[in-house]
Amino acid sequence: MSTIHSMPSNAFVDFKEVKSRVSILQVLERYDLTRTLKRSADRLSGPCPLHRGTNPTQFRVSASKNCWNCFGACGRGGNVIDFVSMREAVPFRDAALLLQEWFMPEKSALRVAESASFQSHRSSPPAGPPPVTPVAAASSSDDDGEAGENPPLSFELKSLKLDHPYPASRGLSAALVLDYGIGFCSKGCLRGYLAIPIRNREGKLVAYIGRWPGDPPEDKPKYKLPKGFKKSLEVFNLDRAAKEPGDHALLVVEGVFDCLRLVQLGYPRTVALLGSSLSKRQEALLCDAAGRGGQITLLFDADEAGRRGAADAAARLSRHCTVRNVDIGEFRHQPEHLEKQELEALHRNR
């Protein structure tokens, strides 16, 4: 059992500082695990201490990169926070707090002065994330229930302006925008919005969601969903991603523009949840697309909602396939802002 001290829910945790100041060797030594690992230069290997494996080479640590990977039953890997999160069975943020408690006493003293303490029990399962406001929360037309189906549309919007400058301002090429049929709508319920086609797993058009091009006026929501459409039943771009070779991981992000940007950078097996929370239906869709023994990589936003949503998604999806929860915070806040070399570095370090 480990004791940590709670902070106000809006308190800032410098995840990057924790990862830079605390080494994986310090963490392993605190758990008295280095004696079970064999060292060669800056690398250690041995049985996985997380799932209590027996293979002497399945768990590998790089001291220079400050990361670890399990090539056995866990199929997981990451940084010092990821390791403590799994070892203690606590959310990502609480794991960072524990590391500050153990190795950064000046941070610990500040927390104790600010708040009351609480117990974090290793035997307890990871806490699920609090309700997360979906991207379209400003629109009352969204229904997050998971029952039923989104019926295919009986029409397509034919008069969309496909050369609006907003997608280009988000780093998307004209060819990609044209391919996905994204255009500016000048009439109807999406008037003034960019209309983004949403297709189901079979590729059938089930909705157009609207995105205001830029910061909306006070009387307009940033995202607008059609009445009756349940975004929790769909995963954006799944119809295309599922057709790509399954030897690459299925990348999962939060938003449409994150997804399109990664597709443009050469990662066609990328999909978006249309928010930071994973529904049961989306969980089933992702596992089916990844396939038995497949891999899923989570690239959520580097904010509190994104990290909590990713921790919950990782815990649930890992029951069915191999999952890697990648913290992009050392490079960018959102996946759409990542450069190709940064994406490649994140893959090499996981």
Secondary structure, 3 states (H helix, E strand, C coil): CEEEECCCCCCCCCHHHHHHHCCHHHHHHHCCCHHHCEEECCEEEECCCCCCCCCCCCEEEECCCCEEEECCCCCCEECHHHHHHHHHCCCHHHHHHHHHHHHCHHHHHHHHHHCCEEEECCCCCCCCCCCCCCCCCCCCCCCCCCCCCCCCCCCCCCCCECCCCHHHHCCCCHHHHHHHCCEECCCCCCCCCEEEEEECCCCCEEEEEEECCCCCCCCCCCEECCCCCCHHHCCECHHHHCCCCCCCCEEEECCHHHHHHHHHCCCCCEEECCCCCCCHHHHHHHHHHHCCCCEEEECCCCCHHHHHHHHHHHHHHCCCCEEEECCHHHCCCCHHHCCHHHHHHHHHCC
